[in-house]
């Protein structure tokens, strides 16, 4: 059984003269122990699809058709209370924009400690110690436990989110544009952290980006999304040879990750 199976997913928003459907017929599969790269231009439906997986499609949007199976559980039949019990424990979304993903009113240490207290049932003292250990593992000085998110750089905030994912140990991690807005050196460091995260989580990962080079560095399989649909998908090394859609070829041509006629 696949870790994640998305089957003919449609997301609809009401509108005039007719509703809009920014995601249409999305079908994807993620196996345990693997990384799926989801690439496409802005507005292609990548982030909205990620929100659908974790039950956070913004209102008045809704899933109008299809199924999302996580380890055999049909997420589309669950209410928000059931979804809340799954978030963190079984799936975790690293949102695009680390500043927005962290509470600006709470210190990093407070936010990380809450993960340990609520998910593992440990004391606040033990939780803070565990948070410090995880920060050190992602190469952030534990003294930043007392820092607020706005006092950290973008790269450091991304490291904090990776540390929180390590604390939660979910089956599924979705990283939405994790390197956007970072300089080239910091991007490389963050991708190295995701490579380490991949080895340590029990399940699988979806890496979302508009940059083919980012996903190619980590993904086993790449799916290309365009105007709400998957237009091409293949094992990473075979994507150049199997690219049929013009948008996929545009991404390949714009990227130095592949040569169009490179052998697998």
ABEGO torsion letter per residue (X at the ends): XBABBBBGBBBBBBBOABBBBABBGBBBBBBBGBBBBBBEBBGAGAAAAAAAAAGABBOABBBABEBBBBGGBBAAABBAAAAAAABGAABBBBBBGAAAABBAABBAAAAAAAAAAAAAGBBAAAAAAAAAAAAAAAGBBAAAAABBAAABBAAAAAAAAAAAAAAAGBABBBBBGAABGBBAAAAAAAAAAAAAAAAABABBBBBBBABAAAAAAABABBBBBBGGBBABBBBAAAAAAABABAAAAAAAAABAABBAABBX
